[in-house]
């Protein structure tokens, strides 16, 4: 499919989806949100894709936020539907069943931070800046910012960032758990490629089981989470990859996981 606002490239089993609106600092408008939903749906359905990297074009921003020129014209009902549309797209990323890595080279603000937080791993350069500045526009985060910040960074940090609109640097974002890892700017792509290749070489069914168990466990009580984990654990024992992994370990060789 041809996209107006995205670039899609494959490197082996790794698919990179790049938001390509550098003149707008990759701001999320309605069309871009719709295209991201389609692109991630295709990545999820393609068995050849094992890992997705989500990036923003240019050096200044991953995504600098929502497109304010578009938001400013919305009625209350349109704003609610816009929030729900963005939330649905981001839930689709979070529940893709394949690891998604956000590449954060610069600003990830507002909707950009919300988009990064729905990814499973967030690798930032030491120049990255993140925040939820919606309060400065007289609005609140609408694409999941209050909820995912609460879960990643805790109540105190979520309240501080959302109530004050403060932008924080990469080091503090990592300390809060908002960024998974921070690397030197000139090493960002090297580190992401290394991580993506490691995940792409792993057993896909086991990756999916881990993602789902952690996501579900984070939303339920410990007993329900443990029950889900045990069922997922049993399920992967039906796969050829489990047999290959254990055999390779016993034979002291590298496993070749095929997704079977």
Backbone as CSV, one residue per row, in Angstrom:
resi,resn,N_x,N_y,N_z,CA_x,CA_y,CA_z,C_x,C_y,C_z
1,UNK,0.839,-1.200,0.000,0.000,0.000,0.000,0.872,1.247,0.000
2,UNK,0.451,2.255,-0.760,1.165,3.532,-0.786,0.607,4.437,0.301
3,UNK,1.495,4.991,1.117,1.091,5.873,2.202,1.521,7.305,1.898
4,UNK,0.732,8.258,2.348,1.080,9.670,2.178,2.008,10.154,3.284
5,UNK,1.895,9.548,4.471,2.605,10.070,5.639,3.540,9.071,6.299
6,UNK,3.681,7.896,5.716,4.532,6.864,6.296,5.510,6.327,5.261
7,UNK,6.659,5.872,5.756,7.599,5.077,4.962,7.682,3.710,5.624
8,UNK,7.633,2.651,4.828,7.682,1.292,5.360,8.811,0.536,4.667
9,UNK,9.738,0.029,5.474,10.891,-0.693,4.933,11.118,-1.964,5.739
10,UNK,11.525,-3.024,5.052,11.847,-4.293,5.701,13.341,-4.557,5.639
11,UNK,13.873,-5.018,6.757,15.275,-5.480,6.833,15.217,-6.864,7.437
12,UNK,15.163,-7.881,6.576,14.971,-9.234,7.062,13.606,-9.339,7.717
13,UNK,13.565,-9.811,8.958,12.303,-9.979,9.681,11.912,-8.739,10.475
14,UNK,12.672,-7.649,10.301,12.394,-6.400,11.014,11.741,-5.404,10.064
15,UNK,10.581,-4.921,10.426,9.904,-3.889,9.626,10.024,-2.548,10.331
16,UNK,10.464,-1.532,9.598,10.504,-0.182,10.154,9.389,0.643,9.539
17,UNK,8.573,1.239,10.395,7.512,2.157,9.988,7.925,3.543,10.446
18,UNK,8.099,4.449,9.501,8.576,5.798,9.811,7.500,6.815,9.488
19,UNK,7.141,7.622,10.473,6.218,8.728,10.234,6.989,9.809,9.498
20,UNK,6.501,10.178,8.320,7.282,11.019,7.413,6.580,12.365,7.169
21,UNK,6.564,13.183,8.229,6.045,14.549,8.128,7.063,15.492,8.780
22,UNK,8.306,15.509,8.294,9.341,16.278,8.998,9.049,17.766,9.068
23,UNK,8.321,18.312,8.098,7.990,19.737,8.130,7.016,20.069,9.254
24,UNK,6.288,19.055,9.742,5.362,19.210,10.861,5.892,18.533,12.128
25,UNK,7.176,18.219,12.140,7.793,17.473,13.240,7.023,16.176,13.520
26,UNK,6.525,15.588,12.412,5.824,14.288,12.442,4.563,14.307,13.296
27,UNK,3.916,15.467,13.387,2.694,15.596,14.188,1.618,14.646,13.677
28,UNK,0.825,14.148,14.597,-0.203,13.162,14.272,-1.495,13.860,13.863
29,UNK,-1.832,13.791,12.571,-3.148,14.234,12.127,-4.021,13.007,11.888
30,UNK,-5.263,13.243,11.509,-6.201,12.132,11.349,-5.713,11.133,10.301
31,UNK,-5.179,11.626,9.207,-4.733,10.733,8.142,-3.566,9.858,8.616
32,UNK,-2.641,10.443,9.348,-1.493,9.674,9.846,-1.936,8.614,10.837
33,UNK,-2.873,8.946,11.709,-3.405,7.969,12.654,-4.049,6.800,11.915
34,UNK,-4.830,7.108,10.895,-5.464,6.044,10.100,-4.424,5.177,9.407
35,UNK,-3.390,5.809,8.845,-2.345,5.050,8.148,-1.554,4.177,9.114
36,UNK,-1.288,4.666,10.300,-0.581,3.845,11.295,-1.404,2.612,11.655
37,UNK,-2.710,2.768,11.798,-3.558,1.619,12.087,-3.479,0.568,10.999
38,UNK,-3.485,1.018,9.745,-3.399,0.086,8.620,-2.027,-0.576,8.573
39,UNK,-0.971,0.223,8.720,0.394,-0.304,8.618,0.680,-1.335,9.701
40,UNK,0.246,-1.070,10.926,0.488,-2.037,11.994,-0.405,-3.263,11.837
41,UNK,-1.608,-3.090,11.298,-2.446,-4.244,11.012,-1.784,-5.174,10.010
42,UNK,-1.160,-4.588,8.986,-0.462,-5.391,7.990,0.759,-6.072,8.597
43,UNK,1.495,-5.361,9.444,2.669,-5.961,10.089,2.264,-7.118,10.986
44,UNK,1.149,-6.961,11.686,0.692,-8.024,12.564,0.264,-9.258,11.810
45,UNK,-0.285,-9.069,10.606,-0.795,-10.196,9.823,0.279,-10.887,8.990
46,UNK,1.447,-10.271,8.873,2.520,-10.801,8.027,3.451,-11.669,8.875
47,UNK,3.428,-12.976,8.648,4.252,-13.892,9.445,5.742,-13.670,9.232
48,UNK,6.111,-13.029,8.119,7.530,-12.775,7.859,8.070,-11.652,8.739
49,UNK,7.181,-10.861,9.308,7.585,-9.751,10.179,7.549,-10.228,11.626
50,UNK,8.684,-10.168,12.299,8.758,-10.607,13.698,8.920,-9.458,14.681
51,UNK,9.438,-8.318,14.203,9.680,-7.157,15.056,9.360,-5.910,14.237
52,UNK,8.817,-4.882,14.904,8.542,-3.610,14.240,9.290,-2.502,14.971
53,UNK,9.955,-1.647,14.208,10.570,-0.432,14.739,9.729,0.744,14.263
54,UNK,9.303,1.594,15.190,8.518,2.782,14.857,9.402,4.002,15.042
55,UNK,9.513,4.812,14.000,10.424,5.951,14.006,9.725,7.189,13.461
56,UNK,10.372,8.333,13.670,9.943,9.583,13.071,11.058,10.121,12.200
57,UNK,10.714,10.726,11.073,11.745,11.208,10.148,12.385,12.493,10.665
58,UNK,13.600,12.754,10.193,14.333,13.935,10.622,15.038,13.709,11.944
59,UNK,15.771,14.716,12.375,16.558,14.602,13.603,15.905,15.264,14.803
60,UNK,14.907,16.126,14.576,14.363,16.916,15.680,13.355,16.170,16.534
61,UNK,12.537,15.316,15.905,11.420,14.763,16.666,11.074,13.353,16.231
62,UNK,10.758,12.525,17.220,10.036,11.274,16.978,8.635,11.664,16.510
63,UNK,7.861,12.224,17.396,6.587,12.865,17.071,6.421,14.005,18.071
64,UNK,6.245,15.224,17.561,6.176,16.388,18.443,4.808,16.588,19.060
65,UNK,3.829,15.772,18.681,2.501,15.869,19.273,1.427,15.657,18.241
66,UNK,0.199,15.989,18.618,-0.911,15.966,17.679,-0.834,17.221,16.806
67,UNK,-1.514,17.176,15.684,-1.552,18.318,14.769,-2.535,19.341,15.343
68,UNK,-2.005,20.416,15.956,-2.844,21.379,16.673,-3.766,22.127,15.719
69,UNK,-3.321,22.381,14.493,-4.181,23.087,13.540,-5.443,22.300,13.247
70,UNK,-5.353,20.975,13.326,-6.517,20.117,13.125,-7.352,20.047,14.402
71,UNK,-6.703,19.897,15.537,-7.421,19.779,16.810,-8.217,21.040,17.138
72,UNK,-7.677,22.199,16.769,-8.305,23.462,17.155,-9.690,23.654,16.559
73,UNK,-10.016,22.913,15.517,-11.300,23.086,14.828,-12.362,22.096,15.298
74,UNK,-12.024,21.193,16.220,-12.937,20.115,16.577,-14.045,20.581,17.520
75,UNK,-15.234,20.015,17.323,-16.310,20.174,18.292,-16.070,19.189,19.435
76,UNK,-16.780,19.343,20.566,-16.605,18.377,21.655,-16.831,16.932,21.228
77,UNK,-17.869,16.651,20.439,-18.120,15.282,19.996,-17.022,14.798,19.058
78,UNK,-16.551,15.667,18.182,-15.457,15.290,17.282,-14.175,15.031,18.067
79,UNK,-13.942,15.820,19.116,-12.747,15.613,19.946,-12.799,14.256,20.633
80,UNK,-13.978,13.892,21.147,-14.108,12.585,21.800,-13.835,11.462,20.807
81,UNK,-14.363,11.581,19.594,-14.143,10.531,18.596,-12.693,10.499,18.134
82,UNK,-12.052,11.661,18.055,-10.626,11.702,17.710,-9.803,10.984,18.770
83,UNK,-10.122,11.238,20.052,-9.415,10.553,21.136,-9.615,9.047,21.035
84,UNK,-10.842,8.623,20.799,-11.117,7.191,20.716,-10.423,6.552,19.524
85,UNK,-10.341,7.288,18.415,-9.669,6.751,17.231,-8.169,6.573,17.500
86,UNK,-7.554,7.586,18.121,-6.136,7.474,18.455,-5.871,6.392,19.481
87,UNK,-6.744,6.288,20.490,-6.584,5.245,21.498,-6.692,3.854,20.883
88,UNK,-7.642,3.665,19.957,-7.813,2.358,19.323,-6.576,1.980,18.513
89,UNK,-6.016,2.954,17.786,-4.810,2.672,17.006,-3.670,2.259,17.930
90,UNK,-3.513,2.968,19.042,-2.405,2.674,19.951,-2.620,1.368,20.707
91,UNK,-3.858,1.044,21.037,-4.127,-0.271,21.617,-3.748,-1.373,20.635
92,UNK,-3.997,-1.136,19.344,-3.615,-2.119,18.333,-2.122,-2.360,18.300
93,UNK,-1.335,-1.299,18.486,0.121,-1.451,18.553,0.507,-2.226,19.803
94,UNK,-0.071,-1.841,20.932,0.263,-2.483,22.201,-0.076,-3.967,22.185
95,UNK,-1.147,-4.326,21.486,-1.619,-5.708,21.452,-1.247,-6.424,20.162
96,UNK,-0.220,-5.951,19.476,0.160,-6.515,18.180,0.563,-7.975,18.284
97,UNK,1.132,-8.376,19.421,1.627,-9.738,19.569,3.040,-9.922,19.045
98,UNK,3.645,-8.818,18.593,5.043,-8.809,18.143,5.713,-7.613,18.804
99,UNK,6.997,-7.718,19.168,7.660,-6.587,19.826,7.702,-5.356,18.935
100,UNK,7.369,-4.214,19.511,7.439,-2.934,18.807,8.408,-2.039,19.570
101,UNK,9.412,-1.536,18.869,10.450,-0.678,19.455,10.250,0.736,18.941
102,UNK,10.125,1.708,19.851,10.061,3.113,19.459,11.473,3.685,19.413
103,UNK,11.806,4.329,18.294,13.106,4.985,18.124,12.905,6.474,18.383
104,UNK,13.429,6.966,19.503,13.148,8.341,19.931,14.444,9.145,19.886
105,UNK,14.596,9.895,18.819,15.836,10.629,18.609,15.770,12.067,19.105
106,UNK,14.559,12.597,19.305,14.408,13.988,19.726,13.163,14.148,20.571
107,UNK,12.273,15.037,20.166,11.074,15.306,20.934,10.029,14.204,20.771
108,UNK,9.459,13.786,21.904,8.273,12.928,21.931,7.326,13.590,22.913
109,UNK,6.462,14.427,22.384,5.615,15.270,23.220,4.145,14.999,22.939
110,UNK,3.314,15.114,23.976,1.883,14.952,23.786,1.551,13.622,23.141
111,UNK,0.875,13.690,21.991,0.540,12.463,21.262,1.749,11.659,20.869
112,UNK,2.908,12.308,20.751,4.130,11.577,20.430,4.590,10.708,21.575
113,UNK,4.509,11.233,22.800,4.858,10.409,23.957,3.822,9.311,24.140
114,UNK,2.549,9.630,23.906,1.502,8.612,24.012,1.749,7.483,23.018
115,UNK,2.174,7.838,21.801,2.490,6.824,20.799,3.693,5.995,21.225
116,UNK,4.713,6.639,21.768,5.897,5.905,22.223,5.548,4.954,23.366
117,UNK,4.684,5.394,24.277,4.372,4.578,25.450,3.566,3.332,25.120
118,UNK,2.862,3.318,23.980,2.140,2.101,23.618,3.061,1.075,22.975
119,UNK,4.283,1.483,22.627,5.278,0.534,22.122,5.861,-0.236,23.304
120,UNK,6.359,-1.430,23.031,6.813,-2.297,24.117,8.173,-1.885,24.673
121,UNK,9.028,-1.372,23.812,10.355,-0.914,24.215,10.571,0.466,23.604
122,UNK,11.178,1.373,24.380,11.386,2.743,23.927,12.865,3.078,24.095
123,UNK,13.571,3.159,22.977,15.006,3.434,23.006,15.208,4.882,22.590
124,UNK,15.801,5.669,23.486,15.984,7.081,23.213,17.440,7.466,23.106
125,UNK,17.710,8.481,22.309,19.052,9.057,22.295,19.204,9.950,23.514
126,UNK,20.431,10.294,23.835,20.658,11.159,24.990,20.176,12.583,24.738
127,UNK,19.686,12.847,23.533,19.124,14.155,23.200,17.598,14.160,23.249
128,UNK,17.004,13.032,23.581,15.544,12.926,23.591,14.934,13.800,24.691
129,UNK,13.761,14.338,24.398,12.981,15.117,25.365,11.540,14.621,25.287
130,UNK,10.931,14.360,26.440,9.571,13.838,26.444,8.709,14.633,27.411
131,UNK,7.398,14.629,27.138,6.488,15.327,28.035,5.059,15.257,27.553
132,UNK,4.141,15.638,28.443,2.704,15.733,28.132,2.282,17.191,28.351
133,UNK,2.498,18.061,27.352,2.267,19.492,27.548,0.841,19.969,27.246
134,UNK,-0.121,19.039,27.183,-1.478,19.410,26.784,-2.092,20.483,27.679
135,UNK,-1.723,20.511,28.967,-2.268,21.493,29.893,-2.023,22.909,29.397
136,UNK,-0.941,23.124,28.660,-0.610,24.448,28.144,-1.561,24.899,27.047
137,UNK,-2.325,23.954,26.493,-3.332,24.279,25.479,-4.732,24.306,26.079
138,UNK,-4.812,24.075,27.382,-6.106,24.045,28.028,-6.865,22.752,27.832
139,UNK,-6.146,21.677,27.499,-6.775,20.368,27.302,-6.006,19.326,28.111
140,UNK,-6.435,18.078,28.000,-5.759,16.987,28.700,-5.257,15.978,27.667
141,UNK,-4.343,15.091,28.037,-3.948,14.023,27.117,-5.177,13.208,26.705
142,UNK,-5.250,12.848,25.427,-6.424,12.141,24.937,-6.152,10.805,24.287
143,UNK,-4.876,10.455,24.093,-4.525,9.199,23.427,-3.930,8.194,24.414
144,UNK,-4.286,8.314,25.684,-3.815,7.342,26.667,-2.712,7.838,27.575
145,UNK,-2.355,9.116,27.480,-1.233,9.620,28.265,-1.413,9.506,29.758
146,UNK,-2.607,9.837,30.263,-2.817,9.740,31.713,-2.722,8.299,32.185
147,UNK,-3.184,7.363,31.366,-3.246,5.963,31.791,-1.903,5.250,31.655
148,UNK,-1.206,5.461,30.551,0.074,4.745,30.385,1.177,5.372,31.223
149,UNK,1.164,6.683,31.409,2.140,7.294,32.321,1.936,6.779,33.735
150,UNK,0.686,6.667,34.157,0.386,6.125,35.479,0.971,4.733,35.646
151,UNK,0.829,3.899,34.622,1.296,2.514,34.706,2.808,2.402,34.576
152,UNK,3.420,3.260,33.775,4.866,3.182,33.575,5.653,3.893,34.672
153,UNK,5.204,5.086,35.038,6.010,5.941,35.909,5.434,6.119,37.300
154,UNK,4.180,5.698,37.515,3.559,5.854,38.817,2.735,7.123,38.934
155,UNK,1.913,7.172,39.987,0.956,8.267,40.167,1.650,9.621,40.294
156,UNK,2.705,9.692,41.101,3.352,10.977,41.363,3.912,11.589,40.085
157,UNK,4.647,10.800,39.308,5.233,11.319,38.078,4.169,11.642,37.040
158,UNK,3.134,10.804,36.949,2.064,11.063,35.990,1.376,12.386,36.312
159,UNK,1.099,12.624,37.594,0.476,13.880,37.986,1.391,15.070,37.686
160,UNK,2.658,14.945,38.010,3.589,16.051,37.760,3.661,16.397,36.283
161,UNK,3.873,15.379,35.439,4.072,15.651,34.013,2.802,16.173,33.355
162,UNK,1.650,15.621,33.734,0.405,16.045,33.100,-0.101,17.378,33.651
163,UNK,0.050,17.609,34.957,-0.452,18.850,35.554,0.408,20.059,35.202
164,UNK,1.720,19.858,35.073,2.621,20.994,34.816,3.001,21.135,33.353
165,UNK,2.833,20.074,32.566,3.264,20.130,31.175,4.770,20.133,31.015
166,UNK,5.488,19.729,32.062,6.948,19.754,32.055,7.527,18.814,31.001
167,UNK,8.551,19.287,30.314,9.324,18.431,29.411,10.575,17.967,30.156
168,UNK,10.830,16.669,30.121,11.977,16.128,30.864,13.001,15.545,29.893
169,UNK,14.238,15.457,30.360,15.301,14.942,29.499,15.337,13.416,29.526
170,UNK,16.201,12.862,28.705,16.251,11.412,28.522,16.631,10.691,29.804
171,UNK,17.557,11.251,30.570,18.019,10.580,31.784,16.879,10.438,32.790
172,UNK,16.100,11.505,32.986,14.988,11.396,33.937,13.898,10.483,33.387
173,UNK,13.664,10.563,32.088,12.653,9.691,31.484,13.014,8.220,31.683
174,UNK,14.293,7.894,31.586,14.711,6.515,31.829,14.554,6.154,33.296
175,UNK,14.900,7.066,34.191,14.770,6.792,35.621,13.317,6.537,36.011
176,UNK,12.378,7.177,35.318,10.958,6.992,35.597,10.372,5.758,34.918
177,UNK,11.141,5.135,34.018,10.636,3.982,33.287,9.914,4.342,32.009
178,UNK,9.916,5.627,31.644,9.266,6.054,30.406,10.118,5.652,29.207
179,UNK,11.417,5.780,29.311,12.342,5.257,28.308,12.953,3.971,28.838
180,UNK,13.026,2.977,27.968,13.619,1.689,28.351,15.133,1.784,28.460
181,UNK,15.715,2.505,27.516,17.166,2.577,27.430,17.544,3.896,26.775
182,UNK,18.650,4.489,27.193,19.168,5.717,26.593,20.574,5.451,26.088
183,UNK,20.840,5.863,24.847,22.153,5.654,24.239,22.609,6.955,23.593
184,UNK,23.899,7.030,23.305,24.426,8.195,22.605,23.735,8.337,21.250
185,UNK,23.497,9.571,20.846,22.746,9.825,19.617,23.358,9.122,18.413
186,UNK,24.691,9.092,18.329,25.322,8.479,17.160,25.314,6.949,17.215
187,UNK,24.831,6.391,18.325,24.735,4.933,18.458,23.294,4.441,18.447
188,UNK,22.339,5.363,18.251,20.932,5.003,18.380,20.535,3.916,17.389
189,UNK,20.840,4.108,16.123,20.429,3.110,15.123,21.156,1.791,15.309
190,UNK,22.421,1.851,15.668,23.182,0.616,15.898,22.565,-0.195,17.026
191,UNK,22.222,0.473,18.130,21.641,-0.226,19.274,20.254,-0.775,18.958
192,UNK,19.464,-0.005,18.222,18.127,-0.481,17.870,18.207,-1.666,16.912
193,UNK,19.099,-1.595,15.944,19.268,-2.730,15.022,19.688,-3.986,15.777
194,UNK,20.608,-3.826,16.722,21.079,-4.977,17.504,19.932,-5.586,18.306
195,UNK,19.149,-4.735,18.957,18.020,-5.213,19.754,16.961,-5.856,18.870
196,UNK,16.647,-5.220,17.752,15.632,-5.763,16.846,16.065,-7.113,16.294
197,UNK,17.341,-7.238,15.937,17.839,-8.513,15.413,17.782,-9.609,16.474
198,UNK,18.089,-9.258,17.714,18.010,-10.239,18.805,16.577,-10.739,18.965
199,UNK,15.621,-9.826,18.958,14.219,-10.215,19.113,13.724,-10.995,17.904
200,UNK,14.148,-10.591,16.708,13.711,-11.273,15.484,14.207,-12.708,15.434
201,UNK,15.322,-12.993,16.108,15.864,-14.349,16.130,15.230,-15.213,17.213
202,UNK,14.391,-14.615,18.046,13.744,-15.357,19.130,12.503,-16.081,18.625
203,UNK,11.977,-16.976,19.460,10.802,-17.762,19.083,9.553,-16.884,19.097
204,UNK,8.870,-16.726,17.959,7.708,-15.821,17.892,6.592,-16.164,18.859
205,UNK,6.301,-17.459,19.046,5.216,-17.825,19.962,5.573,-17.469,21.403
206,UNK,6.827,-17.631,21.754,7.258,-17.266,23.101,7.219,-15.751,23.291
207,UNK,7.636,-14.994,22.268,7.551,-13.539,22.342,6.111,-13.092,22.577
208,UNK,5.192,-13.657,21.795,3.783,-13.295,21.942,3.279,-13.654,23.340
209,UNK,3.662,-14.830,23.827,3.225,-15.240,25.154,3.702,-14.292,26.231
210,UNK,4.951,-13.848,26.131,5.492,-12.910,27.110,4.761,-11.571,27.043
211,UNK,4.586,-11.047,25.825,3.896,-9.768,25.659,2.495,-9.821,26.240
212,UNK,1.763,-10.863,25.903,0.379,-10.954,26.361,0.293,-11.176,27.863
213,UNK,1.167,-12.008,28.409,1.127,-12.273,29.845,1.429,-11.014,30.656
214,UNK,2.398,-10.228,30.207,2.739,-9.007,30.933,1.652,-7.950,30.776
215,UNK,1.111,-7.794,29.566,0.048,-6.808,29.359,-1.204,-7.169,30.145
216,UNK,-1.602,-8.426,30.099,-2.794,-8.856,30.832,-2.543,-8.825,32.330
217,UNK,-1.379,-9.288,32.748,-1.057,-9.296,34.165,-1.032,-7.908,34.775
218,UNK,-0.669,-6.922,33.975,-0.644,-5.557,34.481,-2.015,-4.972,34.729
219,UNK,-3.038,-5.617,34.228,-4.398,-5.093,34.357,-5.285,-5.942,35.257
220,UNK,-4.750,-6.996,35.861,-5.595,-7.877,36.672,-4.868,-8.244,37.971
221,UNK,-5.527,-9.010,38.813,-4.925,-9.450,40.056,-3.864,-10.519,39.827
222,UNK,-3.045,-10.780,40.831,-1.927,-11.710,40.704,-2.394,-13.120,40.375
223,UNK,-3.499,-13.581,40.958,-3.938,-14.949,40.703,-4.382,-15.128,39.254
224,UNK,-5.117,-14.151,38.718,-5.533,-14.232,37.319,-4.318,-14.152,36.402
225,UNK,-3.348,-13.310,36.760,-2.138,-13.202,35.955,-1.331,-14.490,35.961
226,UNK,-1.209,-15.112,37.116,-0.483,-16.376,37.202,-1.192,-17.477,36.419
227,UNK,-2.519,-17.469,36.467,-3.273,-18.462,35.705,-3.032,-18.295,34.214
228,UNK,-3.038,-17.038,33.742,-2.781,-16.802,32.317,-1.373,-17.241,31.951
229,UNK,-0.406,-16.918,32.821,0.984,-17.293,32.549,1.131,-18.807,32.427
230,UNK,0.510,-19.558,33.314,0.651,-21.016,33.270,0.028,-21.590,31.999
231,UNK,-1.101,-21.013,31.567,-1.712,-21.489,30.332,-0.845,-21.175,29.122
232,UNK,-0.277,-19.960,29.104,0.615,-19.596,27.995,1.877,-20.451,28.001
233,UNK,2.384,-20.734,29.203,3.560,-21.598,29.338,3.274,-22.973,28.751
234,UNK,2.121,-23.545,29.089,1.764,-24.851,28.541,1.587,-24.816,27.032
235,UNK,1.015,-23.724,26.523,0.735,-23.639,25.093,2.004,-23.674,24.253
236,UNK,3.072,-22.990,24.704,4.293,-22.979,23.896,4.950,-24.349,23.834
237,UNK,4.575,-25.266,24.727,5.118,-26.623,24.665,4.530,-27.420,23.500
238,UNK,3.548,-26.844,22.804,3.007,-27.494,21.617,3.734,-27.075,20.341
239,UNK,4.740,-26.189,20.459,5.387,-25.632,19.272,6.678,-26.366,18.922
240,UNK,6.990,-26.353,17.642,8.274,-26.890,17.175,9.426,-26.049,17.697
241,UNK,9.190,-24.738,17.860,10.252,-23.873,18.366,10.680,-24.277,19.776
242,UNK,9.737,-24.723,20.601,10.110,-25.178,21.940,11.037,-26.392,21.857
243,UNK,10.685,-27.310,20.959,11.531,-28.499,20.806,12.896,-28.124,20.237
244,UNK,12.911,-27.187,19.290,14.180,-26.744,18.727,15.021,-26.032,19.777
245,UNK,14.411,-25.193,20.584,15.153,-24.440,21.597,15.776,-25.331,22.651
246,UNK,15.012,-26.296,23.143,15.556,-27.186,24.168,16.618,-28.119,23.578
247,UNK,16.367,-28.574,22.350,17.355,-29.446,21.701,18.658,-28.701,21.454
248,UNK,18.546,-27.448,20.968,19.751,-26.657,20.706,20.536,-26.405,21.986
249,UNK,19.830,-26.162,23.081,20.509,-25.952,24.360,21.283,-27.198,24.765
250,UNK,20.655,-28.357,24.651,21.309,-29.605,25.048,22.467,-29.944,24.115
251,UNK,22.361,-29.526,22.856,23.424,-29.796,21.882,24.459,-28.680,21.836
252,UNK,24.286,-27.675,22.679,25.220,-26.553,22.782,25.424,-25.851,21.442
253,UNK,24.308,-25.495,20.816,24.347,-24.757,19.547,23.279,-23.681,19.584
254,UNK,23.344,-22.784,18.602,22.375,-21.697,18.517,21.071,-22.231,17.920
255,UNK,19.960,-21.895,18.528,18.653,-22.362,18.051,18.251,-21.601,16.787
256,UNK,17.531,-22.304,15.924,16.977,-21.709,14.703,15.457,-21.748,14.812
257,UNK,14.896,-20.639,15.281,13.445,-20.589,15.493,12.741,-20.185,14.196
258,UNK,11.738,-20.954,13.826,11.036,-20.732,12.561,9.620,-20.204,12.737
259,UNK,9.137,-20.181,13.964,7.763,-19.751,14.186,6.767,-20.876,14.113
260,UNK,7.268,-22.115,13.992,6.358,-23.267,13.894,6.023,-23.794,15.282
